[in-house]
Amino acid sequence: MSEPTLECRGLTKYFGTNPALHNLNISLPAGKIIGLLGPNGSGKTTLIKLACGLLTPSEGEVRVCGYAPGVESKALVSYLPERTYLPDWMTVMECIRYFQDFYADFDYERAVSMLQSLQVPANAVMKTLSKGTKEKVQLVLVMSRRARLYLLDEPIGGVDPAARDYILGTILKNYSEESTVLISTHLIADVEKVLDEFIFIQNGQLVSYASTDSLREDLGKSIDQYFREVFRC
Amino acid sequence: MAWQFSNDKPIYVQVSDQIVSGILTGTFKMGEKLPSVREFAVIAAVNPNTVQKALSELESVGLIETQRNTGKYVTQEGSIIETARTKRGELLATEFLKNMAALGYTGQQTIRLIEAACKEGGDGHERADA
């Protein structure tokens, strides 16, 4: 077995006295597309932010390809945040060049061709774009890197169904055996057929981590159905 | 357009079923080169590993063959395709009978209905505008 792409050991994060993640142990292999699923406030974003090094664990540790969050891990992780952070005075092309400067693994050609497919006006100032279009720009930037680990926090929530299909297609097209894609989302039915595996978390704890096929083989259920059962309100 | 999948069966089984349908209906012809795993993944909008698994299933029954370095091809053995056709036909017939039985039809009644439908539809050929 080669080194896991993402590994969490006893990972715990408190906000005040409130545990957002509690003693999470999980190890994700390379070459998989994995869904990170759970109800609101279950710790999905916290887990992703810990893996990016945007938060520091209260206890336990997280490693990306063997590295603790830091300069080495950040070169390997491509992160799509839930909210875009791009400066609103920049144009789309300036953002592209900004990313190109930052990341050695950035593929400029790929970014430009994705912008064209999504019909994003390349010379527009970010401020003038709609919310959905801004999200498309952010996604283009993130998916244009040739990273080992893609952490996508709600990548399809804010865009229209056609763009959603294109984005999932992009994830499939860029798939490589070396890289792992972790997608957090509520839109399970939309992403389910592209997933190899899924992780359910609730109240900061792991509920299950299984392969999509085994769920259907063993229980005859889709992830969407299973989710509704496990997390019935 | 992305392929449609139901919830009850693993997706790789459904992908392999759809590829078999493609072979039986002539979308993928005998001896023809198939799309690559990645191309299939994008066409069907499913995970590449799922496609890989579906293709290995078809390879194990001989419906498709891997030629070194050039990709996967539909078999040139007519008999293998005919076996698959028979199997698929039997499956559809059984399923149809089960559905009819659920509606309260006996086997004989079902056969009479089929015969009547064949006459009306010009012996099994669907009307083009139907």
Interface residues (C-beta under 8 A of the other chain):
Chain A: G31 K32 I33 D165 L168 G169 L172 K173 Y175 K193 V194 L195 D196 T212 D213 R216 E217 G220 K221 S222 D224 Q225
Chain B: A2 F5 N7 D8 K9 P10 I11 Y12 R38 A41 V42 A45 V46 N47 P48 N49 T50 K53
